Amino acid sequence: MMSNILDMSFYEKSLWLLFFSLLTVSGIYFASVFPHTSLSVQPHQVVLMVALVVFLVILQIVGNTVLALLNPRAASARTDERDHLIELKSARRGSFVLATGVFCSLCVALRWEGNFAFVNLLIAFWVLAQLVEIGSQLFHYRQGV
């Protein structure tokens, strides 16, 4: 396991950091807002979402800074065509998930009163789309594509 971590590029380590921090922060958010008792998003839920986004940004800054300090040469390495191709393929998969989520959220908005279900389904698909995109990139890096 340790040799696998040492063999990873800076970019791949950064993707793992983003994947797990996004999973953790979104898990905290959804565990905090469910079960709900209101049909609409409440002000304290908006504050929670903003605070968690700020926490995610800080976590990424600190985490990537630590990764860069551990291996400054790898942190300054340029991306190549392979990296761009992996990003493109992964973005396509994530975009499909996001488009599906937007459609489902709009259907929910037409069916149920209030904005709670609409907003949280949209956020859930947004997070899922990012996780699919990042996960797809990690899969391609691990497969050596």
Wavefront OBJ file of the C-alpha trace (Angstrom):
o trace
v 0.000 0.000 0.000
v 2.768 2.444 0.913
v 4.601 1.795 -2.358
v 1.386 2.547 -4.272
v 1.095 5.919 -2.557
v 4.729 6.721 -3.258
v 4.315 5.755 -6.923
v 1.442 8.195 -7.458
v 1.947 11.499 -9.186
v 1.227 14.755 -7.366
v -1.874 15.205 -9.504
v -3.204 11.756 -8.606
v -2.600 12.361 -4.891
v -4.400 15.670 -5.232
v -7.354 13.885 -6.867
v -7.525 11.390 -4.001
v -7.508 14.284 -1.530
v -10.327 15.988 -3.407
v -12.350 12.765 -3.709
v -12.253 11.943 0.008
v -12.676 15.523 1.220
v -15.686 16.052 -1.078
v -17.179 12.749 0.068
v -16.664 13.705 3.718
v -17.996 17.257 3.449
v -21.052 16.243 1.434
v -21.697 13.385 3.876
v -21.654 15.853 6.773
v -24.045 18.144 4.909
v -26.585 15.476 4.009
v -26.409 13.869 7.464
v -27.160 17.304 8.937
v -30.114 18.268 6.741
v -31.892 14.894 6.703
v -34.433 14.037 7.979
v -36.135 17.330 7.234
v -39.360 18.741 8.635
v -39.891 21.661 6.270
v -40.818 21.864 2.612
v -38.294 24.620 1.999
v -34.597 25.048 2.633
v -34.085 26.808 5.963
v -31.595 29.649 6.574
v -29.484 27.500 8.936
v -29.121 24.911 6.144
v -27.814 27.590 3.780
v -25.329 28.736 6.433
v -24.248 25.111 6.932
v -23.717 24.663 3.195
v -21.642 27.838 2.911
v -19.576 26.898 5.981
v -18.901 23.427 4.574
v -17.867 24.839 1.196
v -15.428 27.171 2.976
v -14.161 24.176 4.990
v -13.715 22.184 1.765
v -11.697 24.999 0.197
v -9.494 25.306 3.285
v -9.031 21.524 3.371
v -7.946 21.554 -0.280
v -5.540 24.447 0.210
v -3.899 22.894 3.260
v -3.857 19.383 1.791
v -2.386 20.410 -1.551
v 0.149 22.634 0.191
v 1.301 19.686 2.293
v 1.476 17.472 -0.799
v 3.487 20.133 -2.638
v 5.885 20.610 0.281
v 6.499 16.859 0.460
v 7.507 16.734 -3.205
v 8.019 20.185 -4.771
v 9.434 18.824 -8.022
v 6.352 16.674 -8.674
v 4.036 19.553 -7.744
v 5.510 21.746 -10.467
v 5.367 19.050 -13.156
v 3.350 19.946 -16.236
v 0.407 17.921 -17.460
v 0.719 16.081 -20.749
v -1.668 14.929 -23.475
v -2.522 11.780 -21.540
v -3.627 13.882 -18.566
v -5.779 16.055 -20.810
v -7.383 13.018 -22.444
v -8.175 11.503 -19.049
v -9.674 14.812 -17.897
v -11.790 15.045 -21.053
v -13.153 11.498 -20.779
v -13.876 11.951 -17.089
v -15.563 15.316 -17.583
v -17.868 13.717 -20.152
v -18.966 11.092 -17.625
v -19.468 13.688 -14.909
v -21.427 15.940 -17.259
v -23.809 13.102 -18.090
v -24.487 12.559 -14.375
v -25.000 16.292 -13.826
v -27.390 16.598 -16.782
v -29.375 13.630 -15.477
v -29.502 15.273 -12.058
v -30.732 18.570 -13.433
v -33.515 16.778 -15.317
v -34.519 14.756 -12.237
v -34.408 17.881 -10.048
v -36.660 19.753 -12.465
v -39.116 16.847 -12.423
v -39.095 16.920 -8.613
v -39.626 20.701 -8.623
v -42.740 20.234 -10.765
v -44.096 17.449 -8.563
v -43.484 18.534 -4.944
v -44.166 21.750 -3.076
v -41.340 23.783 -1.584
v -37.734 23.856 -2.678
v -36.118 21.426 -0.216
v -36.296 18.319 -2.410
v -35.326 20.247 -5.557
v -32.324 22.000 -4.035
v -30.955 18.973 -2.201
v -31.419 16.618 -5.142
v -29.581 19.137 -7.314
v -26.760 19.393 -4.764
v -26.602 15.591 -4.467
v -26.276 15.153 -8.232
v -23.722 17.964 -8.394
v -21.594 16.167 -5.794
v -22.190 12.803 -7.484
v -21.119 14.259 -10.850
v -17.888 15.523 -9.295
v -17.248 12.181 -7.618
v -17.849 10.351 -10.903
v -15.474 12.707 -12.721
v -12.749 12.419 -10.087
v -13.301 8.684 -9.682
v -13.071 8.206 -13.427
v -9.779 10.090 -13.521
v -8.419 7.976 -10.679
v -9.570 4.801 -12.436
v -7.786 5.792 -15.636
v -4.583 6.664 -13.756
v -4.664 3.332 -11.908
v -5.324 1.449 -15.159
v -2.451 3.216 -16.848
v -4.579 4.582 -19.672
l 1 2 3 4 5 6 7 8 9 10 11 12 13 14 15 16 17 18 19 20 21 22 23 24 25 26 27 28 29 30 31 32 33 34 35 36 37 38 39 40 41 42 43 44 45 46 47 48 49 50 51 52 53 54 55 56 57 58 59 60 61 62 63 64 65 66 67 68 69 70 71 72 73 74 75 76 77 78 79 80 81 82 83 84 85 86 87 88 89 90 91 92 93 94 95 96 97 98 99 100 101 102 103 104 105 106 107 108 109 110 111 112 113 114 115 116 117 118 119 120 121 122 123 124 125 126 127 128 129 130 131 132 133 134 135 136 137 138 139 140 141 142 143 144 145
